Amino acid sequence: MIGLRQLPWLAALLVSGGLSAEPLLERAVDRGVLNVCSGDEFPPFKFLDAQGRPAGLIPDLIDDLHRQLATATGKALTLRLVQVNPVNRILFLQQGRCDLLMTSMLDTPARREQVDIASPGFYQSAATVFAPKASVLADWSSLRGKTLCAPATSVWIRPLEERYGVRFISFNGSAEVRKAVADQRCLGALGDDVLYRALAATPGWEDYEVKLPGQDPAPWGIAVRKGQPQLLSALSRIVEGWHAEGLIIALERHYGLAPSPWLVEQQQARQAVARHD
């Protein structure tokens, strides 16, 4: 992990009264616990290992983020993951049940009205359809009048309803969506292309595949309650470091994920800035 390389500027932020002065992180330091809201299991982005502990690309990034913030504050912060689903995750963050939210939540203008989201994002996905291999879908237009399963809060539901006349059955979380697809309650699932490509490669889903090219791509961002500008800045700098050092690319390779061109673009952009500094 690359955390220690980020610490000089984090320490400077702390000395200037930034990180420790803001209410949420101040409470985390006082109680000695950093609460992070984290989403449903979706291997290999998040799953439980043989010991029942969270593992995967997102938990690994959360661990690195935790180490950086703990070192910057000079306190022994214990990491506590708070399980959320797409319906309650923003509510939990707004209620202060967690200090930050790190899931596959897309960074959209509507969500930025509710919470602040660190820029840049740490990953990216686009809308696709995951369905049995035997089903025939020539293109997005062939979905007209057909029914898909989707998380109730998916930002893609309304655009696809309007664009292609798709019907939807909504569920609280991705696990419920997957079960509904397996039970043939809908033609397939609407969701993130990267998540479902990974799912198609896992045991039990050999007869399913990603059917259509991605639409409406958006980054995944780390969210915090509004009114935490220094914490938000710190998180943004941490993510920039991940991209510059290639940490997420390395984790992607470690977990056998298909290479993301977007990650390569992010790394190249940060390295270009560094060369001109």
Salt bridges, closest charged atoms under 4 A:
ASP49 OD2 - ARG53 NE 3.29
ASP64 OD1 - ARG67 NH2 3.85
ASP99 OD2 - ARG31 NH2 2.69
ASP107 OD1 - ARG112 NE 2.73
ASP116 OD1 - LYS226 NZ 3.07
ASP183 OD2 - LYS179 NZ 2.73
ASP193 OD2 - ARG197 NH1 3.66
GLU209 OE2 - LYS211 NZ 2.86
ASP216 OD2 - ARG163 NH2 3.10
GLU240 OE1 - ARG237 NE 3.87
GLU245 OE1 - ARG5 NH1 3.02
